[in-house]
Amino acid sequence: MKVLAELEYDPKKIVRGYTNRTLYVNLTTNEIKIKPVSKEMKEKFIGGKGFDLWLMWNALPQDNVVKWNDLENEICISSGPLGGSTYYPGAGKSIVTTISPLTEIIIDSNVGGYFGPFIKFSGFDALEIQGKAENEVIIFINGQEKIIRIEEIEDSDNLPNYSHSLTQKLTKKYARSLDDKDLQEVSVVSTGLGAQHSNWGMLNFSWYSRRREWASCKQAGRGGCGTVFADKKIRALVCRSPKVSAKKNNPADLDMLKEIGRKHHKEIVKLDPTHNQMREVGTGYLPDIMNATDLLPTRNFRYGHHPQIDDKNIPFKRQVWADIFAEDTGSGADGCWMGCTVSCSHYKPGYKVKTGPFKNQNVIVDGPEYETIAGCGSNWGVWDPEWVLEANFYCDTYGLDTISVGTGIAFVMECYEEGILNKEITGGLELNFGNAEAGIELIHQIAKGEGFGAIVGQGIREMKKTFTEKYGADPHFLQDIGMEHKGLEFSEYVTKESLTQQGGYGLTNKGPQHDEAWLIFEDVVRHSIPSFEDKAAALTWFPYFRTWFSLQGLCKLPWNDVVAEKNYNLPIKDPETGELIQAKIPYHVKWYAKYYSAVTGRKSDPDDIVRDSERVYTFQRIFNIRQGKGLRKHDSNLPYRAMGPVTKVEYESRRDRYDGQLRTDVGVDPTGKSTEEKLDILRKYREKQYELLQDAVYKERRWSQSGCPTIELVKDLGIDYEDIIEYIQPYQ
């Protein structure tokens, strides 16, 4: 490859979780430079997403709204001060931020794989990429030889366009040898054809698994970060890391770190087999639970449960996913970072591909995770696991987000069945629910930017415009059933019966992704947050605490999916303060505060870490305002299907439930009323409930009723910079 730019550097020792430097690469000018990390950055923005946001805030021009494909837009990747630890489970995460082609605001994705820790061990707390290359390039961070290069790909390099193939080739190319140990020192970030031709592009972050003899991947999926990556003409990022050791982070208190790490590791090994079986089946345990609780998205979120799911004639039945993964992938330590006891990164070996360019080849499929099973399975009305594996494989190798693909194609299928679309429009594809082959063919078209797939790959928000303008669809109906908000497709939970989860989607900074506030179980199953005040408190505390993981380089699953036994003996609420106790899993929260103190030396308790997160969360909200979004009007206008039944068939499928709610919640007797009348009454009630929830949450978060953080809040958080005050002053 042709070397366009090269920088030799002298890495500094990591001190208390920080390298104290970031790496900046400009692909337009081929500039490579190293920036210092200030004390203020560490104290106020912590690391991970906080560093990413701060770097972007200062690098992007402030005098105009930055578009996703502008030269000035950046991709930033960071780990965090706790990232890279092998003493504590789930410490291998990277956080990717950029301006999204779907939402036009900051998107952030929390992703596994080795890349984040590797760039840290190579000398950098964050990687910041700006500009666009003239021709495709690879950015190579060689932490062993202390060299960074921008390398231009030439025709003779003969690199594949498919992400899984590219990852294998580059892992071998950049490793010192083909020995397993050397292969494990390389991590690759790449995408595929789909990112070049759609707004749903995602990024694969790799790690070499000796057990699989394969460079497996986790995905930074949401919001089109892979599309930005492809637009910048980056074929891949590659990092070759120096030797990883347990003491590499140089923590302030190694003994404390070991002690709390042992506690959490021991708890996971003991409790996971009787909790969610993450070590055995991964997130594949969830479809059965979601289906049983009427929360599994089925046929474009019409339903939360398949009425014949237990029918022996339907191949997708209770426990099928758990059975598949326990049988085919086994259990044990095969996680996406070293030392993670949860080890949930399961895979399907020897899958024989049914369609497309890899037809009849046997491949490894990473996953499927719950979101893929629900999005490209039940949400399409598809109950055959093999077709879900097919969708999973091609989305990964094409570089497509399975959540947006799943939700987007489910929307298309309903439009087809409603007569909005027909075979003439779709190019002959019969896109009925249950037609897995047509759904897969659409994925191939999206990846190539061809046929009807070229329209679908622009996302639901753009499809709604196209279907209205070109095909005469009713825009109000499309708004009701098009499961996107702020431009981002919904992740895979049915929220009709959970007002709190509606807020968890609608009030997010980036769009309807559950990682900010996954409260549906607390609301619907455990009924632990009944009042508006409870919901507002939960929708403040949970987004802040969950944000903390993305500041530190951590995975949420060790906290969220294996619950301390004694936690169940606590009351749900503190009898004196009324504060939610059990929902917070308090013992783990205390452990994480100690973990942070042990690494950084900053004495912290649970309130301190939540305050750190509140600062960054508030800062991201203000960044959205700077981008022309981020106010109450942008949190409003959820698709109504997220709130309640849109069609007669939806209402009638749960008639007893909805009639009962009209009586008890609305105070209306449904007797003698038509389904249309009942739908209208219920809708007005539920839309009003969401408005009241917004009022309560904004008050709890100390935001104005326009949805803007108050000046008093930003002063209290210590981010009352002149430019921040300027952006929020008009909305007080």
DANOR-V418481 format. One record per residue. N is the residue number from 1. OMEGA is omega in degrees with one decimal (NA if undefined). Layout:
N_OMEGA + N_OMEGA
//
This chain:
1_179.3 + 2_179.8 + 3_-179.7 + 4_179.8 + 5_-177.7 + 6_176.9 + 7_170.6 + 8_-175.7 + 9_178.4 + 10_-177.1 + 11_177.1 + 12_178.2 + 13_174.5 + 14_-178.8 + 15_177.2 + 16_174.2 + 17_-176.2 + 18_169.1 + 19_179.8 + 20_175.6 + 21_172.4 + 22_-178.2 + 23_179.4 + 24_177.4 + 25_175.9 + 26_-174.9 + 27_175.3 + 28_-176.2 + 29_-174.8 + 30_176.6 + 31_172.6 + 32_178.0 + 33_-179.0 + 34_-178.8 + 35_176.4 + 36_172.6 + 37_-177.2 + 38_175.0 + 39_179.5 + 40_177.2 + 41_-176.7 + 42_-176.7 + 43_-174.7 + 44_-175.3 + 45_163.8 + 46_-175.5 + 47_175.6 + 48_-179.0 + 49_178.8 + 50_176.3 + 51_179.3 + 52_-177.3 + 53_-179.0 + 54_178.2 + 55_-179.6 + 56_179.5 + 57_-176.1 + 58_-176.9 + 59_-178.0 + 60_179.4 + 61_-175.5 + 62_-175.4 + 63_175.8 + 64_177.7 + 65_-178.6 + 66_176.9 + 67_-175.1 + 68_-176.8 + 69_173.0 + 70_175.6 + 71_-174.0 + 72_-179.5 + 73_-178.5 + 74_161.9 + 75_177.6 + 76_180.0 + 77_-179.4 + 78_173.3 + 79_-179.3 + 80_-175.9 + 81_179.6 + 82_-179.8 + 83_178.1 + 84_177.2 + 85_172.5 + 86_179.1 + 87_-173.3 + 88_-176.1 + 89_172.2 + 90_-173.4 + 91_-176.5 + 92_-172.4 + 93_167.9 + 94_175.5 + 95_-177.5 + 96_173.6 + 97_174.0 + 98_169.9 + 99_-172.1 + 100_172.8 + 101_179.6 + 102_-171.1 + 103_-178.4 + 104_174.0 + 105_179.9 + 106_168.3 + 107_174.3 + 108_179.2 + 109_178.1 + 110_-168.0 + 111_176.3 + 112_-173.3 + 113_-170.4 + 114_-167.5 + 115_-178.2 + 116_175.5 + 117_-177.5 + 118_178.8 + 119_176.2 + 120_-179.9 + 121_175.4 + 122_171.5 + 123_-171.7 + 124_177.0 + 125_179.1 + 126_173.4 + 127_-176.4 + 128_-176.8 + 129_-179.1 + 130_177.7 + 131_179.2 + 132_176.4 + 133_175.2 + 134_177.9 + 135_-175.3 + 136_-176.3 + 137_168.5 + 138_173.1 + 139_-175.2 + 140_175.0 + 141_-177.9 + 142_-177.9 + 143_178.4 + 144_-178.8 + 145_173.1 + 146_179.4 + 147_172.3 + 148_-179.0 + 149_162.1 + 150_-175.2 + 151_178.9 + 152_-179.6 + 153_177.3 + 154_-176.7 + 155_-176.6 + 156_-179.7 + 157_171.2 + 158_-180.0 + 159_-178.9 + 160_177.5 + 161_-177.6 + 162_-168.3 + 163_-177.5 + 164_177.9 + 165_179.7 + 166_-179.5 + 167_178.8 + 168_-175.5 + 169_-177.6 + 170_176.1 + 171_179.7 + 172_-177.2 + 173_-173.2 + 174_174.2 + 175_179.3 + 176_177.4 + 177_178.8 + 178_173.8 + 179_-177.3 + 180_-178.4 + 181_179.3 + 182_177.8 + 183_179.7 + 184_-179.2 + 185_-176.9 + 186_171.8 + 187_-175.8 + 188_169.6 + 189_-177.2 + 190_172.2 + 191_-175.1 + 192_-175.8 + 193_-176.7 + 194_178.9 + 195_178.9 + 196_-171.0 + 197_-179.6 + 198_174.2 + 199_-176.7 + 200_-177.3 + 201_177.6 + 202_-179.3 + 203_173.7 + 204_176.4 + 205_-169.3 + 206_164.0 + 207_-179.0 + 208_-179.9 + 209_178.2 + 210_-179.8 + 211_-178.3 + 212_-171.5 + 213_-169.8 + 214_173.0 + 215_-179.4 + 216_-174.7 + 217_162.5 + 218_-169.2 + 219_163.8 + 220_-162.5 + 221_-162.6 + 222_165.0 + 223_175.1 + 224_178.9 + 225_175.4 + 226_176.9 + 227_176.0 + 228_178.5 + 229_179.9 + 230_179.5 + 231_177.4 + 232_178.9 + 233_172.8 + 234_175.0 + 235_-179.8 + 236_163.4 + 237_179.6 + 238_174.0 + 239_171.0 + 240_-169.9 + 241_166.3 + 242_-178.1 + 243_177.4 + 244_176.4 + 245_-176.3 + 246_-176.5 + 247_-170.7 + 248_-178.7 + 249_-177.5 + 250_-176.7 + 251_-180.0 + 252_-177.4 + 253_-176.2 + 254_-178.0 + 255_177.9 + 256_179.8 + 257_178.5 + 258_-176.2 + 259_-177.8 + 260_175.6 + 261_178.5 + 262_-179.9 + 263_-176.2 + 264_176.4 + 265_-177.8 + 266_179.8 + 267_-178.8 + 268_-179.2 + 269_-178.0 + 270_-168.5 + 271_-174.9 + 272_-179.2 + 273_-179.4 + 274_177.7 + 275_-173.6 + 276_177.1 + 277_179.7 + 278_-179.5 + 279_-176.0 + 280_-174.8 + 281_-179.3 + 282_-178.0 + 283_173.1 + 284_176.2 + 285_-168.3 + 286_-175.5 + 287_-179.9 + 288_-178.6 + 289_179.5 + 290_179.2 + 291_-178.2 + 292_-178.5 + 293_176.2 + 294_-178.2 + 295_-177.8 + 296_-177.0 + 297_-176.0 + 298_179.2 + 299_179.4 + 300_174.0 + 301_174.9 + 302_-173.6 + 303_176.0 + 304_-173.7 + 305_173.7 + 306_-172.7 + 307_179.5 + 308_-175.3 + 309_-177.8 + 310_177.3 + 311_-176.5 + 312_-179.7 + 313_178.9 + 314_-174.5 + 315_177.1 + 316_-179.7 + 317_-175.6 + 318_178.3 + 319_-176.4 + 320_-178.5 + 321_176.8 + 322_179.6 + 323_-178.3 + 324_-173.3 + 325_176.5 + 326_-177.5 + 327_-169.6 + 328_-174.9 + 329_178.5 + 330_-179.0 + 331_177.8 + 332_-171.4 + 333_174.4 + 334_-173.3 + 335_-178.5 + 336_167.3 + 337_-176.7 + 338_173.4 + 339_179.1 + 340_-176.7 + 341_-179.4 + 342_173.1 + 343_-173.0 + 344_-173.1 + 345_-177.3 + 346_-173.3 + 347_177.4 + 348_178.9 + 349_171.8 + 350_177.7 + 351_179.6 + 352_-174.4 + 353_-174.7 + 354_-168.7 + 355_166.6 + 356_-172.7 + 357_179.9 + 358_-178.0 + 359_178.1 + 360_174.3 + 361_175.1 + 362_-174.8 + 363_168.7 + 364_175.1 + 365_175.7 + 366_-176.8 + 367_0.9 + 368_170.7 + 369_-179.0 + 370_-174.5 + 371_178.8 + 372_179.1 + 373_-179.0 + 374_-175.5 + 375_-177.0 + 376_176.6 + 377_-174.6 + 378_-177.4 + 379_172.0 + 380_-172.1 + 381_-179.1 + 382_-175.2 + 383_179.2 + 384_-177.1 + 385_-177.0 + 386_177.5 + 387_175.1 + 388_175.9 + 389_178.1 + 390_179.0 + 391_179.7 + 392_-177.6 + 393_-175.4 + 394_175.1 + 395_179.6 + 396_-175.0 + 397_173.6 + 398_-177.1 + 399_-178.9 + 400_178.9 + 401_-176.9 + 402_178.8 + 403_178.8 + 404_177.1 + 405_-178.9 + 406_-178.5 + 407_-179.3 + 408_-179.8 + 409_174.5 + 410_175.9 + 411_178.9 + 412_-179.0 + 413_177.4 + 414_177.2 + 415_178.4 + 416_-178.4 + 417_178.3 + 418_178.3 + 419_176.8 + 420_176.8 + 421_175.1 + 422_-175.6 + 423_178.1 + 424_-180.0 + 425_-174.0 + 426_-179.7 + 427_177.1 + 428_179.8 + 429_175.6 + 430_-170.2 + 431_173.1 + 432_171.1 + 433_179.3 + 434_-178.6 + 435_-176.7 + 436_-177.4 + 437_178.1 + 438_177.3 + 439_178.7 + 440_177.8 + 441_177.4 + 442_175.8 + 443_177.7 + 444_179.5 + 445_177.9 + 446_-177.3 + 447_-178.8 + 448_-177.2 + 449_-174.5 + 450_172.1 + 451_179.8 + 452_179.0 + 453_178.7 + 454_176.8 + 455_-176.1 + 456_-176.1 + 457_176.9 + 458_177.6 + 459_-174.4 + 460_-178.5 + 461_178.7 + 462_177.2 + 463_179.8 + 464_177.1 + 465_-178.1 + 466_-177.8 + 467_177.6 + 468_-173.7 + 469_-175.0 + 470_-172.0 + 471_172.6 + 472_-179.6 + 473_176.3 + 474_-176.0 + 475_-179.9 + 476_177.3 + 477_178.5 + 478_177.2 + 479_-179.0 + 480_-172.2 + 481_-179.2 + 482_-168.4 + 483_170.9 + 484_173.6 + 485_-174.6 + 486_-179.8 + 487_-177.7 + 488_177.7 + 489_-179.5 + 490_165.5 + 491_-154.2 + 492_172.9 + 493_177.8 + 494_-171.7 + 495_-175.1 + 496_-174.8 + 497_-179.6 + 498_176.4 + 499_-179.1 + 500_179.8 + 501_172.0 + 502_174.7 + 503_177.9 + 504_174.5 + 505_-171.8 + 506_-175.4 + 507_178.6 + 508_175.6 + 509_-170.3 + 510_-175.4 + 511_-168.4 + 512_175.1 + 513_-169.5 + 514_-173.1 + 515_176.4 + 516_-175.7 + 517_177.5 + 518_-171.8 + 519_-172.5 + 520_179.7 + 521_177.8 + 522_-174.0 + 523_-169.2 + 524_-173.9 + 525_-175.9 + 526_177.7 + 527_-175.0 + 528_-176.9 + 529_-170.8 + 530_-172.0 + 531_175.8 + 532_179.6 + 533_177.5 + 534_-178.4 + 535_179.8 + 536_178.4 + 537_179.5 + 538_-178.7 + 539_170.4 + 540_-176.5 + 541_-174.5 + 542_176.6 + 543_179.4 + 544_-177.5 + 545_179.9 + 546_173.7 + 547_-176.6 + 548_-179.9 + 549_179.2 + 550_171.0 + 551_-169.7 + 552_-174.4 + 553_-173.5 + 554_173.1 + 555_-179.5 + 556_-169.8 + 557_177.5 + 558_176.5 + 559_-165.6 + 560_-167.5 + 561_172.3 + 562_-169.6 + 563_178.3 + 564_-176.3 + 565_-175.6 + 566_176.4 + 567_-177.8 + 568_-179.9 + 569_179.5 + 570_169.3 + 571_178.2 + 572_-179.3 + 573_172.2 + 574_-175.0 + 575_-178.5 + 576_-175.1 + 577_-175.2 + 578_-178.4 + 579_177.4 + 580_-179.1 + 581_-170.8 + 582_-177.3 + 583_-176.5 + 584_-175.8 + 585_-165.2 + 586_-178.5 + 587_177.5 + 588_179.8 + 589_178.0 + 590_178.2 + 591_-178.5 + 592_176.2 + 593_176.9 + 594_178.6 + 595_179.4 + 596_178.9 + 597_-177.4 + 598_-178.2 + 599_-170.3 + 600_-175.3 + 601_177.3 + 602_-179.1 + 603_-174.8 + 604_170.2 + 605_-177.5 + 606_179.0 + 607_179.8 + 608_-176.6 + 609_175.7 + 610_178.2 + 611_176.1 + 612_-179.7 + 613_178.5 + 614_-179.7 + 615_-178.4 + 616_179.0 + 617_178.3 + 618_178.7 + 619_178.8 + 620_176.8 + 621_179.8 + 622_175.1 + 623_176.8 + 624_178.0 + 625_175.5 + 626_178.6 + 627_178.9 + 628_179.5 + 629_167.6 + 630_178.9 + 631_-177.1 + 632_-178.2 + 633_178.4 + 634_174.7 + 635_-177.6 + 636_173.6 + 637_169.0 + 638_170.7 + 639_-171.5 + 640_179.1 + 641_173.6 + 642_-176.7 + 643_-175.6 + 644_-176.9 + 645_-179.3 + 646_-171.2 + 647_177.7 + 648_-176.9 + 649_176.2 + 650_-178.7 + 651_-176.7 + 652_179.6 + 653_178.5 + 654_-171.6 + 655_-178.5 + 656_179.0 + 657_-174.7 + 658_175.1 + 659_178.6 + 660_178.8 + 661_176.4 + 662_-179.7 + 663_-170.1 + 664_-175.2 + 665_-174.6 + 666_-178.4 + 667_-179.0 + 668_176.0 + 669_-176.9 + 670_-176.0 + 671_176.9 + 672_-179.9 + 673_177.3 + 674_177.9 + 675_178.8 + 676_178.7 + 677_-179.4 + 678_176.6 + 679_-177.1 + 680_180.0 + 681_-178.9 + 682_-178.7 + 683_-179.5 + 684_179.6 + 685_-175.0 + 686_176.9 + 687_176.2 + 688_178.4 + 689_179.9 + 690_177.2 + 691_178.5 + 692_176.8 + 693_176.9 + 694_178.9 + 695_-175.6 + 696_-178.0 + 697_179.3 + 698_178.2 + 699_-178.9 + 700_-179.0 + 701_-176.6 + 702_173.3 + 703_173.6 + 704_-179.8 + 705_170.4 + 706_178.6 + 707_-177.1 + 708_173.1 + 709_-177.6 + 710_177.0 + 711_178.2 + 712_180.0 + 713_-176.8 + 714_173.6 + 715_179.9 + 716_-178.7 + 717_176.8 + 718_178.1 + 719_-179.2 + 720_176.2 + 721_-175.0 + 722_-177.9 + 723_177.3 + 724_178.2 + 725_-179.8 + 726_-177.9 + 727_-174.3 + 728_-176.7 + 729_-176.6 + 730_-171.7 + 731_-179.7 + 732_NA
//
